[in-house]
Amino acid sequence: MNKNRRSLLKQLGAAGAIGLGSVGLSGTASAHVQDPYADRWVAADSSNYSNTNRSASSINWVVIHVTQGSYAGAVSWLQNPDSNVSAQYVMRNSDGHTTQMVHNEDTAWHAGGTNYNAHSVGIEHEGYVGETNFTDALYQKSANIVSWLCDTYGISKTHPTGVAPCDARNGSGIIGHHQVPESDCGYNDHTDPGSTWDWNYFMSLVNGGDGGGDRFVDGDRVTPTTNLNTREQPGTDQPIVATISPGEVGEIMNGPIDKDGYRWWGVHWLDRNVWGWSVEQYLTDA
């Protein structure tokens, strides 16, 4: 699904795919796409980001950050020309109130790495790494924004584990700041979003769940939304049993199990009489 969207974006370019000339958060006509979830626009200092007017197809990643300070303090800091940092969004923990500070088509200075600033959108969440208990309101609002970003720019709604690809052009997904690679392709020295950030809960919300309970139960009939590999065990490195096509029907037999940034279900694919593990985000009710 996202792969098809990304292919379309690359064919059409930014103008054809997302419609230039929309009304931005400031209320003035611009070439920027309006985010329906941001509550206000407060511009970062112009010296803290690059006015690049990126194409939609060049935005591959969403990077999750934690502010290490207050919401108001973070917004103020990104307006300070001495900070030399920025992010597209800053979010308040208590209620999810969101300030957009850099247009998504422009390049915020938040990630570093080899070229991750150029190919990502950064979201700062109010709090302290490993200390803050993030609220349901924050998780839900952030998930709304991230889901919209993924739909708008063709970003994969997945959370890869481990360090991200050295070249940001060679992948797509939703990652923490700590996963952005250094120039030597290894881990950086950041730790956000930290141990109190619930990735499973957050990714469930991003993918349309309610963050609680499971999407399927044993006995549910499902079909893939795209050609889908089913594997011997949960995990992207496991042997492929079969590639299942949309319209083929399977029965949920086991799961879920979270592995490699995905939620996996054991499915008996009835048309082929094969059993394997398949990724939840590519399954829908049959």
C-alpha positions in Angstrom: 0.0 0.0 0.0 2.6 2.6 1.0 4.9 1.2 -1.6 2.3 1.9 -4.3 1.7 5.4 -2.9 5.5 6.1 -2.9 5.8 4.9 -6.5 2.9 7.3 -7.5 4.6 10.2 -5.7 7.8 9.6 -7.5 6.0 9.5 -10.8 4.0 12.7 -10.2 6.4 14.7 -8.2 5.3 17.0 -5.3 3.0 19.3 -7.3 1.0 16.5 -8.9 0.8 14.3 -5.9 -0.1 16.7 -3.1 -1.5 19.8 -4.7 0.5 22.9 -4.4 -1.2 26.2 -3.4 -3.1 24.9 -0.4 -3.8 27.1 2.6 -1.3 26.6 5.4 -1.7 26.9 9.1 -0.9 30.6 8.9 -4.0 31.1 6.8 -2.0 32.4 3.8 -1.8 30.8 0.4 1.4 28.8 0.1 2.9 25.7 -1.4 2.7 23.9 1.9 0.4 21.0 2.7 -1.9 21.9 5.6 -1.7 19.5 8.6 -5.2 18.9 9.9 -4.0 17.9 13.4 -1.6 20.8 14.4 -3.2 23.3 16.7 -1.2 26.3 15.9 1.7 27.6 13.7 4.7 29.2 15.4 7.6 29.5 13.0 11.1 28.4 14.1 13.8 30.9 13.6 14.7 31.0 9.9 18.3 30.3 10.7 17.4 27.0 12.4 16.1 25.1 9.3 16.6 24.9 5.6 13.9 26.2 3.2 14.2 23.4 0.7 10.6 22.8 -0.6 11.2 19.0 -0.6 9.2 16.8 -2.9 6.7 14.4 -1.2 8.6 11.3 -2.5 11.8 12.4 -0.7 10.2 12.2 2.8 10.9 8.7 4.0 10.9 8.8 7.8 9.2 10.1 10.9 11.6 10.5 13.8 10.3 10.5 17.4 12.0 12.8 19.9 11.6 13.8 23.5 12.3 17.4 24.4 14.2 17.0 27.7 12.3 20.0 29.0 8.9 21.7 28.9 6.6 22.2 26.0 6.8 26.0 26.2 10.6 25.9 26.7 11.0 23.7 23.6 8.9 26.0 21.4 10.9 29.0 22.7 14.2 27.3 22.1 13.4 26.6 18.4 12.6 30.3 18.0 16.1 31.2 19.3 18.6 31.8 16.5 21.4 30.5 18.8 19.9 27.0 19.1 20.7 25.8 15.5 18.0 23.1 15.9 14.4 22.7 14.9 11.6 20.1 14.4 8.5 20.2 12.4 6.3 19.6 15.5 6.4 20.1 19.2 3.7 18.4 21.4 2.5 19.0 25.0 2.2 15.9 27.1 -0.8 16.8 29.2 -3.3 17.1 26.3 -1.4 16.6 23.0 -1.6 20.3 22.1 0.7 20.6 19.0 2.7 23.5 17.6 4.0 23.2 14.0 7.2 25.1 13.6 8.7 24.0 10.3 6.7 23.2 7.2 7.0 19.5 6.3 8.3 20.4 2.9 11.2 22.2 4.5 14.2 20.6 6.2 14.2 20.8 10.0 17.5 20.2 11.9 16.6 17.5 14.3 18.1 14.2 13.4 21.6 14.5 12.1 23.1 11.3 10.7 24.3 11.1 7.1 21.2 12.6 5.5 18.2 12.0 7.8 17.3 15.7 8.2 16.8 15.8 4.4 14.5 12.8 4.3 12.5 12.9 7.5 10.0 14.8 9.6 10.8 15.3 13.3 8.3 15.4 16.2 9.3 16.6 19.7 7.3 15.2 22.6 7.4 17.1 25.9 9.1 15.1 28.6 12.3 13.5 29.9 13.9 10.3 28.5 13.2 7.3 30.7 11.2 9.4 33.2 8.1 10.8 31.7 4.8 8.8 31.6 3.4 9.9 28.3 -0.4 10.5 28.3 -3.0 8.8 26.2 -3.8 12.2 24.8 -0.3 12.7 23.6 0.0 9.2 22.1 -3.3 9.6 20.2 -2.5 13.0 18.9 1.0 12.0 17.8 -0.4 8.9 16.2 -3.0 11.0 14.3 -0.2 13.2 13.0 2.1 10.3 12.1 -0.6 8.4 10.4 -1.5 11.5 8.3 2.2 12.0 7.4 2.5 8.4 6.3 -0.6 8.6 4.2 0.4 12.0 2.7 4.0 11.2 1.9 4.0 7.5 1.4 5.9 6.6 4.5 5.7 3.0 5.8 3.5 2.7 8.9 6.1 0.4 10.5 8.6 0.7 13.3 11.9 -1.0 12.2 14.1 -2.2 15.1 17.8 -1.6 15.4 19.8 1.2 13.7 18.2 2.6 10.6 19.8 2.3 7.2 23.0 4.4 6.8 21.4 6.2 3.8 18.0 7.6 4.6 16.9 7.0 1.0 17.2 3.2 1.5 14.1 2.7 3.6 11.0 4.1 5.2 9.3 4.0 8.6 8.8 5.5 12.0 11.9 5.5 14.3 13.3 6.9 17.5 16.0 9.5 17.5 18.4 6.9 18.9 18.0 4.8 15.7 19.3 7.5 13.4 22.8 6.3 12.3 26.0 8.2 12.6 28.3 8.8 9.6 29.9 5.4 10.4 26.5 3.8 10.1 26.4 2.9 13.8 24.3 4.1 16.7 24.4 7.8 17.8 24.6 8.9 21.4 21.0 9.9 21.8 18.5 7.8 23.8 15.1 9.3 23.0 12.3 8.5 23.1 13.5 6.2 25.9 12.2 3.3 27.9 8.9 4.9 28.9 7.8 5.3 25.3 5.4 2.4 24.5 6.1 1.6 20.9 3.6 -1.2 20.6 0.8 1.0 21.9 1.8 3.9 19.7 2.1 1.8 16.5 -1.3 0.2 17.2 -2.8 3.7 17.2 -0.8 4.7 14.1 -2.3 1.7 12.3 -5.9 2.5 13.3 -6.2 0.5 16.5 -7.4 1.8 19.8 -4.2 0.9 21.6 -5.9 -1.7 23.7 -7.0 -5.2 22.9 -6.2 -7.1 19.7 -7.4 -6.4 16.2 -8.2 -10.0 15.5 -9.2 -13.1 17.5 -8.8 -16.8 16.8 -11.2 -17.9 14.1 -11.4 -14.5 12.3 -11.3 -14.7 8.5 -8.8 -12.4 6.9 -7.4 -11.5 3.5 -4.3 -9.5 2.5 -4.5 -6.0 1.3 -1.5 -6.5 -1.0 0.7 -9.5 -2.0 1.9 -10.7 1.3 4.6 -13.1 2.4 3.7 -15.5 5.1 6.6 -16.9 7.1 7.5 -20.0 9.1 7.9 -17.9 12.3 7.4 -14.3 13.3 10.2 -12.1 12.0 11.4 -10.5 8.7 14.3 -12.9 8.5 12.3 -16.1 8.7 11.8 -18.3 5.6 8.8 -17.5 3.4 6.2 -20.2 3.2 4.1 -18.6 0.4 3.1 -15.2 -1.0 -0.6 -14.7 -0.5 -2.7 -12.5 -2.9 -5.6 -10.2 -2.1 -8.8 -12.1 -2.1 -7.3 -15.3 -0.7 -8.9 -16.1 2.6 -7.2 -17.3 5.8 -8.3 -18.1 9.4 -6.5 -16.6 12.4 -5.1 -19.5 14.4 -2.5 -17.9 16.7 -1.0 -14.6 17.9 -0.4 -11.9 18.0 3.4 -11.7 18.5 5.4 -8.5 18.2 8.7 -8.9 16.4 11.0 -6.7 14.3 8.7 -3.7 14.6 5.6 -5.6 13.3 2.7 -7.4 14.8 2.4 -11.0 13.5 -0.6 -13.4 13.3 -0.5 -17.1 12.7 -2.9 -17.7 9.8 -4.1 -20.9 8.1 -4.5 -19.8 4.4 -7.5 -21.9 3.4 -7.2 -21.7 -0.4 -3.7 -23.1 -0.3 -3.9 -25.1 2.9 -0.7 -23.6 4.1 0.0 -22.1 7.6 2.3 -19.2 8.3 2.9 -16.0 10.2 1.7 -12.7 8.5 2.0 -9.0 9.4 -1.1 -7.4 10.8 -1.0 -4.1 8.9 -1.5 -6.0 5.6 -4.5 -8.0 6.8 -8.1 -7.0 6.7 -11.4 -8.8 7.4 -12.5 -11.2 4.7 
